[in-house]
Amino acid sequence: MAKLQKSIDKRNALVKATIDLVNNNGFHATPMSKIAKMANVSPATIYLYFENKQDLVNQTYIDVKTEFTRFAFENYDANAPVKEAFQYIWNRIADFKLKQCEHALFLAPCDNTPMIDEASRQEGIKHLQPLLDLWAKGKAEGIIKPYSDYILYAYAINPLAFLMLAQKRGAITLDDILIKNAFEAAWNSIKK
């Protein structure tokens, strides 16, 4: 049991180091040697858990995306009215991005650059299925614009990343009023 926990701890340390280094240095400026050093393991240890750097980053992405979506959809009621359900999910996503900033910062470039392979990206999208189902329901009911899910995500969810970065820089403080305004802007961008 102790050996298994030690193994889990090493893998978690590698994932955390990857997130920290990619956030601070970018994907290409994050060599395996730095990841190993930050995780306090030998470089050879990485290859016990991951095939190569691409596999390490892909698996880290899937781990973080899983954590993100588990948080976003916790206690979600798929039978709630569309706006109410969307507001619940949106607020949970906002909460994650503001409270788990390092993980949210890691996801932003992963979702928008080729550093994640397509299979891992598709695995990450599968985790968003409750939101995609809600949008399909909203489109069918004539409540949500009949746009591509990518467009809906770009206008309703992606602005949260911008706001999170602005807060991290100290440009704004996302208080309850700004969060409420941001939700209304998101909802107005996708409602029919």
N, C-alpha and C positions, 0 to 999 in steps of 0.2 A: 504494500500500500504506500509506504513512504517513497519507494522508488518511482512509482507511478506519479505521485504528487510532484516529485522533483522533476520528472520529465515534463509534466504539464507546466510547472513553473518556468522551466527553460524555454519552452515554446512560447509561453505568454510574454516572457522577457524579450524574446526575439521580435514578436509582434509589436510590443510597445516601443522597442527601439526603432523598428521600421517606421512606425507612425511618426515618432518624434523627429527622426532624421529626414524623412521625406517632407514633412511639414516645414522644417527649417532650411533644408538644403535643396529640395527637389529630388526627383527620382534619379536623374542621371548623376547627380553629385552625392549619391549615397552608396558607396561601395560596401560590399559584404563585410569587409574587414572592420569598417566603422560600426556596422550593425552588431557584429560579434562583440566588439570592444564595449559598446554601450550596454549590451545585454549581459556583459561579464561572462561570456562563454568563449571557447576557442572557435576560430573560424570553421574548423572541421565539424563542429557540433551542429552548425546550421544545416548541413547536408544530411543529418539524421532525421530532420523534420521536413525539409524542403529540397526539391530537386535542384533549384538554382534561384537566382534573384527574382526572375519573373514569377516563378511559383510562389516564392515568399510574398511578393507584393500581391499577387492574385489571391492567395489564401488570406492575407491580412485584409484585403478589400472585402472578401466574402464574410469574414468574421465580423468586421465592423458594420457591414451592411445588414447582417443578421441581427446584431445588437440594436442597430438603429431602427429596423422595422419591428423588432419585438417590442421595443419601447413605444414606437408610434402607434401600434395597433393593440396595445395592452388594454383590455376592458372595452374595446371598440364594439359597438352595437351596429351590426350591418343592417338591422331593421329600422334604424332611426331615419327620420326624414333626411333627404339628401343634403340640404344646407347644414343641418345640425350635425350630421355624420362627418361632413367635410370639415366643419369648424373643429370638431373634436380631433380629427386626424391632424389638421393643420396646426392646431395648438400644441399637440404632442410633438410634432416635428420641430416646431419653433422651440419648445422646451428642451428637446434633445440638443439642438444646434447651439443653444445658449448655455446649457449646463455641461454638455459633453463636447466642448468646443474643439479640443484636439482631434477627436474622432470625426467630427463634422468637417473640420479643416482637411483631414485626410481624404474624406469622400469626395469633396468638391473637385479636385483635379482628376481623381480617378474616374468620375462620371463624365468628364469632359475632355479627356486626352487619351491617346492610344497606349498609355502605360499599362492598362489592364487589357488582357486579351478578351476576344469577343465571347468565348465560352463563359468566362468569369463574369463579364458584364451581363450576359443573359441570365446567369444564376442570380445576380443581384437584382435584376428586374423582376424575377419571379417572386422575390420577397415583398414586392410592392403590390401584389395581386389584389389585396382588399381595396386599395385606393383605385386601382384600375377597374375593379368590379363596381365600385361606387360611381365612378365616372360613366361607366356603361349604363348603369341604372339611371343616372341623371340625364344622360342623352336620350334614353328610351322614354323617359317621362317628360322630355322637352324642357328640362330645367337647366341643363348644362349645354353649352354650345357644341355642335357636332364636329369638333375639331379633333385632330390627332392627339393621342395621349401625350406625345412629346411636346406639342404646343401647350396643352393644358399644364403640364409639369413645368415648362419653361416660364410661363406667366404666373402660375399660382404658387409654386414651391421654390423654384430657383432664386427668387428675390430674397428669400430668407438667408441664403448664403451671403449675399451682398450686405444685408443688414448685420449679420453676425460679424463679418469682417470690419464693417464700419464701427461696430461697438468695440471690437478687439483693438482697433487703432485709437479708440477714445474719441471718435468723431461724434458719436451719439450714445445715449443711454436708452436702451429699449425698456421703457417703463410700460405700465399697463395701457396707457393711452396710445402709445406708438404701436404696441402689439395689436391693439384693437383696430387701429387705422390700417395697419399692414394686412390684417385679415380681411377687412372690408375691401381693400384694393385687390387682394387676391381673389376674393369671391366675385367681385364685379368684373374681373378680367375673364372669368370662365362661365358665369351665369348667362343664360340666354335672355 
